[in-house]
Structures are given as structure tokens and as C-alpha cells.
Amino acid sequence: MSGRRGNLTALAVLSVAASKPMHPYEMGQAIRGWGKDRDMKVKWGSLYSVVAALEKRGLLEAAGTAREGNRPERTVYRITAAGRAELADWTRELLATVDGDHTRFRAGLSVAVVLPPDEVVELLRGRLRALETGLAADEGELHRHKGTVPRMFLIEDEYALATARAEIKWIYALIADIATGTFADLDKWRSFHEHGGLDGDAASAWEHAEQHAADSTGDPS
């Protein structure tokens, strides 16, 4: 499956479809309303083709039709068990993989709630190990160049190191918040998974929380 995970529009679709069945237009509204298009690159022109591709792969399935006013009937899709598994596996990949693309890590964080908090902590610890190993190697490389290469040619490396250090510091703090129970609303996050995951009431609660978060950060939609 991982070879097909380049288009984050599919992740956005799966994440909103996990809350309730929707037709593609409603999915687009939810993606905007939840601010997912700020967390990951969404290709709006391919939204309907992405939904069709997810259905073909068995990750979404038609659940009926809906009509609003004089509009034509629209097919409503629901996420399948395979779709939920793909959403969870994709999230694990985004949280754990260090590839220099910080936008993918942000995308993973934006849907991290689909995993239990303790699993997220373990994934972040693995990410930390990879980040710290890479940081040590990059610091050594920069040190070897100093004094022989003009600094004007090294400032992008200095920036990369500063970014890595900041990410490491932030992840340590996040892990500590979850591990010590000081993470706000941790009980709600745990309850999502103690009661069978993001289905039913838990999914509805997630939907409302996402909308509230988007509203509070000034999302114009």
C-alpha cells in the first residue's frame, strides 16, 4: 500500500470519511472546515478521482445516495474496515518516517488521533532516535566543513540543524505531556480507542472537535 501513499488528498478523504458517511462534495467541505487543507497538500481538482480510486481499492464503499433540494442525487461513501486500517497504517508511516519533508510529519500529526496515544508515543520515540542519529551525523559533517568552506555556503545546513533540534525538543515535550497525563483532553483521546475506535459517537466527537479547532484558528470556511 505504501507505494500509493504519495497523494495526501487520499489521506484527507479517509480522515473525514472516518467520522461518518459522506458524498464527495461534503468531503471537500469537511476537509476545508476541519482545516485539513492547511495540514496537508490537497489537490482539489482530483478530489472526485481520488474518491473513485479509494472505492476501487476497497477503502471506501457506496452506502446509498443523498439529495439536497433540486440538486442531482449524490453517491454517499463510507469508509471500510480496510480503509480504517489503511488510515491507521498511513498515519504510523507519517509519524515514524524521517525523510526531510516536514509537511508529511504535520499531516501525520493532524490525524494522529486515529491511533491510541500510547502507540503515538512509541512511534514518536522511534522518530526521535532517527532524528538524533541524523542530527549527530549532520553536526559532524558541518563541523568538518567549518574553516574550509565559507559560511555563506553552509547557512542552509545551519538552518536544517536548527530545524532538527527544534523538532527534537518539541517531540520530547509532547511525549512527556502524554506520558505524564498532562496532555489536555488525553482522557477523550483514550476513550476513542477504549470504546472501539473512531466509530459512532467517538467519530462524531472527533468531527465536532476538528471543526471547533479550525474555527478557533481562524479558518475562513
C-alpha positions in Angstrom: 0.0 0.0 0.0 2.8 2.4 0.9 3.7 2.9 -2.8 0.4 4.6 -3.3 0.7 7.0 -0.4 2.2 10.0 -2.2 -1.1 11.9 -2.7 -2.1 13.2 0.7 -5.6 14.1 -0.8 -6.4 10.5 -0.2 -5.4 10.8 3.5 -7.6 13.8 3.9 -10.5 12.0 2.3 -10.1 8.9 4.5 -9.7 11.1 7.6 -13.0 12.9 7.1 -14.8 9.8 5.9 -13.8 8.1 9.2 -16.2 10.4 11.0 -19.4 9.5 9.0 -20.6 8.5 5.5 -20.4 11.5 3.1 -20.7 12.3 -0.6 -17.6 13.8 -2.3 -18.8 17.4 -2.1 -19.4 17.0 1.6 -15.9 15.5 2.0 -14.5 18.6 0.4 -16.4 20.8 2.7 -15.3 18.8 5.7 -11.6 19.0 4.6 -11.9 22.7 4.4 -14.0 23.1 7.5 -11.6 21.0 9.6 -8.5 22.8 8.2 -7.0 19.7 6.7 -6.0 21.6 3.6 -3.7 23.6 5.8 -2.2 20.4 7.3 -1.5 18.7 4.1 -1.4 19.4 0.3 -4.9 18.8 -1.1 -5.3 18.6 -4.8 -8.9 19.9 -5.2 -9.1 19.1 -8.9 -8.6 15.4 -8.2 -10.9 15.0 -5.3 -13.6 13.0 -7.1 -11.0 10.8 -8.9 -9.3 10.2 -5.5 -12.7 9.0 -4.1 -13.2 6.8 -7.1 -9.7 5.3 -6.7 -10.2 4.7 -3.0 -13.5 2.9 -3.8 -11.7 0.8 -6.4 -9.2 -0.3 -3.8 -11.9 -1.2 -1.3 -11.1 1.6 1.1 -14.4 3.3 0.5 -17.7 1.8 -0.5 -21.0 3.3 -1.7 -23.5 3.5 1.1 -26.5 5.0 -0.7 -27.5 8.3 -2.3 -28.5 11.7 -0.9 -30.4 14.6 -2.5 -30.4 18.2 -1.4 -33.1 20.4 -2.8 -33.2 20.3 -6.6 -29.6 19.0 -6.8 -29.0 15.7 -8.5 -28.6 12.6 -6.3 -25.1 12.1 -5.0 -23.5 8.9 -4.0 -22.6 8.7 -0.3 -19.5 6.8 0.6 -18.4 5.2 3.9 -15.0 4.1 4.9 -14.5 0.3 5.0 -12.6 -1.7 7.6 -9.7 -1.9 5.1 -10.0 1.9 4.8 -9.6 2.4 8.5 -6.7 0.0 8.6 -5.0 2.0 5.7 -5.7 5.3 7.5 -4.0 3.9 10.7 -1.1 2.4 8.8 -0.5 5.6 6.8 -0.6 7.7 10.0 2.0 5.4 11.5 4.2 5.8 8.5 3.9 9.6 8.5 4.7 9.9 12.2 7.6 7.5 12.3 9.4 8.2 9.0 12.1 10.9 8.9 12.6 11.9 5.3 13.3 15.6 5.4 9.7 16.5 4.3 8.2 18.2 7.4 4.9 18.7 5.7 4.3 14.9 5.8 5.0 14.8 9.5 2.5 17.6 10.1 0.0 15.6 8.0 0.6 12.6 10.3 0.1 14.7 13.4 -3.2 16.1 12.1 -4.7 12.6 12.0 -2.7 11.1 14.9 -6.0 10.7 16.9 -6.8 7.7 14.8 -4.1 5.8 16.8 -4.1 5.3 20.6 -1.9 7.9 22.4 0.4 5.2 23.8 1.1 4.0 20.3 1.7 7.5 19.1 4.3 7.9 21.9 6.1 4.8 20.7 6.1 6.0 17.1 7.5 9.4 18.2 10.2 7.7 20.3 11.3 5.9 17.2 11.3 9.1 15.2 13.4 10.7 17.9 16.0 8.0 17.6 16.2 8.6 13.9 16.3 12.3 14.2 19.1 12.3 16.9 21.2 9.9 14.8 20.8 12.1 11.8 21.5 15.2 13.8 24.7 13.9 15.2 25.9 12.9 11.7 25.0 16.3 10.2 26.6 18.2 13.0 29.8 16.2 12.4 29.6 17.0 8.7 29.1 20.7 9.3 32.0 20.8 11.8 34.3 19.2 9.2 33.4 21.9 6.7 33.8 24.9 9.0 37.1 26.7 8.4 37.5 25.3 4.9 34.1 26.2 3.3 32.9 29.8 3.5 29.9 30.2 5.9 27.8 31.7 3.1 27.7 28.2 1.6 26.7 26.5 4.8 23.8 28.6 6.1 21.2 26.1 4.7 22.9 23.3 6.7 22.8 25.5 9.8 19.1 26.0 9.2 18.5 22.3 8.7 20.3 21.6 12.0 18.3 24.3 13.9 15.1 22.8 12.5 16.0 19.3 13.5 16.9 20.5 17.1 13.6 22.3 17.4 11.7 19.3 16.2 13.5 17.0 18.7 12.8 19.4 21.6 9.2 19.7 20.6 8.7 15.9 20.3 10.3 15.3 23.7 7.9 17.8 25.2 4.9 16.2 23.5 5.9 12.7 24.7 6.3 14.0 28.2 2.8 15.6 28.2 1.2 12.3 27.0 3.3 10.1 29.3 2.6 12.1 32.4 -1.1 12.7 31.6 -0.8 16.5 31.4 -1.8 16.5 27.7 -5.1 18.3 27.5 -8.1 16.1 26.8 -6.0 12.9 26.9 -8.9 11.1 28.5 -11.1 11.8 25.5 -8.4 10.6 23.1 -8.0 7.4 25.1 -11.8 6.9 25.2 -12.0 7.0 21.4 -10.0 3.8 21.4 -11.3 2.2 24.6 -14.7 2.2 23.0 -13.8 0.6 19.7 -12.0 3.4 17.8 -13.4 6.2 15.8 -16.9 4.9 15.2 -20.3 6.2 16.1 -20.3 8.8 18.9 -16.5 8.9 19.0 -16.3 9.8 15.3 -19.0 12.5 15.8 -17.0 13.9 18.7 -13.9 14.0 16.6 -15.8 15.8 13.8 -17.0 18.4 16.2 -13.6 18.8 17.8 -11.9 19.3 14.4 -14.5 21.9 13.4 -14.0 23.7 16.7 -10.2 23.7 16.2 -10.5 25.0 12.7 -12.9 27.8 13.8 -10.6 28.8 16.7 -7.6 29.2 14.5 -9.5 31.5 12.2 -10.2 29.2 9.2 -12.3 31.3 6.9 -14.6 28.3 5.9 
